[in-house]
């Protein structure tokens, strides 16, 4: 089965730049789409992860499909797609994702236990 190339840890900046580089090279930056349309593509990847889970696959299972069994599938792959699409969106709109994550994490530290009182 195919595996990812062995690499070291990936920074958020590297994720953003590599995602944009690949999307550009495949022509996705040449297609006119609104921010909302691109955001819907992030949502579609989350939905695909849910669908893989609903079929009974393990949450951490990666499996392969396609004629040559070379297309990776599964919840981990769909979550990777979520991250890749978010990273490319941040590149396109000049959003500093790393800074936004740190700001949000710092804020989350100040919140109360199970804040909001919701069950899930």
C-alpha positions in Angstrom: 0.0 0.0 0.0 1.3 3.5 -0.7 2.4 5.6 2.2 3.3 9.2 2.5 6.9 10.2 2.0 8.8 10.0 5.2 9.3 13.6 6.4 9.8 15.4 9.7 7.2 17.6 11.5 5.3 20.1 9.4 4.9 23.7 10.5 1.6 25.5 9.9 3.4 27.8 7.6 4.8 24.9 5.6 1.3 23.4 5.4 -0.2 26.6 4.1 2.6 27.1 1.5 2.7 23.4 0.3 -1.1 23.3 0.1 -1.1 26.5 -2.0 1.8 25.3 -4.2 0.1 22.0 -5.1 -3.3 23.7 -5.6 -1.7 26.2 -7.9 0.1 23.6 -9.9 -3.1 21.7 -10.5 -4.9 24.8 -11.7 -7.2 25.3 -8.8 -6.1 28.9 -8.3 -7.2 29.7 -11.9 -10.9 28.9 -11.1 -13.1 31.8 -10.0 -14.8 30.9 -6.8 -16.0 33.0 -3.9 -14.8 32.7 -0.3 -18.1 31.1 0.6 -17.8 28.6 -2.2 -14.3 27.7 -1.1 -15.5 27.4 2.5 -18.2 25.0 1.4 -15.4 22.8 0.0 -14.0 22.6 3.5 -17.4 21.5 4.8 -17.7 18.8 2.0 -14.4 17.2 3.3 -15.9 17.1 6.9 -19.0 15.5 5.4 -16.9 12.9 3.6 -15.1 12.1 6.9 -18.5 11.5 8.5 -19.6 9.3 5.6 -16.5 7.1 5.9 -17.2 6.8 9.6 -20.9 5.9 9.0 -19.9 3.0 6.8 -18.3 1.3 9.8 -14.7 2.1 9.1 -12.5 2.7 12.1 -11.8 6.3 12.8 -8.1 5.9 12.3 -8.3 3.5 9.3 -6.7 4.4 6.0 -7.6 2.3 3.1 -7.0 2.5 -0.7 -9.4 2.5 -3.6 -9.1 3.0 -7.4 -8.0 0.8 -10.2 -4.5 0.5 -8.9 -5.5 0.8 -5.2 -3.5 4.0 -5.0 -6.1 6.5 -3.8 -6.0 6.9 0.0 -9.4 7.0 1.7 -10.8 7.1 5.2 -11.5 9.5 8.0 -7.8 10.5 8.5 -7.5 11.3 4.8 -10.6 13.4 4.7 -9.4 15.3 7.8 -6.1 15.8 6.0 -8.2 17.2 3.1 -9.9 19.6 5.6 -6.6 20.9 6.8 -5.2 21.2 3.2 -8.3 23.2 2.1 -8.2 25.4 5.1 -4.5 26.0 4.6 -5.0 26.9 0.9 -7.9 29.2 1.9 -5.6 31.0 4.3 -3.0 31.4 1.7 -5.5 32.9 -0.8 -6.9 35.4 1.7 -3.6 36.2 3.4 -4.8 34.8 6.8 -2.1 34.1 9.3 -3.4 30.7 10.5 -0.7 30.1 13.0 -1.3 33.5 14.7 -5.1 32.9 14.7 -4.6 29.4 16.3 -2.4 30.9 19.0 -5.0 33.7 19.7 -7.8 31.2 19.9 -5.8 28.7 22.1 -4.9 31.5 24.5 -8.6 32.5 24.7 -9.7 28.9 25.2 -7.4 28.7 28.2 -9.5 31.3 29.9 -12.8 29.6 29.4 -14.6 27.7 32.1 -15.0 23.9 32.3 -17.5 22.7 29.7 -18.3 26.4 29.0 -21.7 27.0 27.5 -23.4 24.2 29.3 -24.0 22.1 26.2 -23.9 18.3 26.3 -21.7 18.0 23.2 
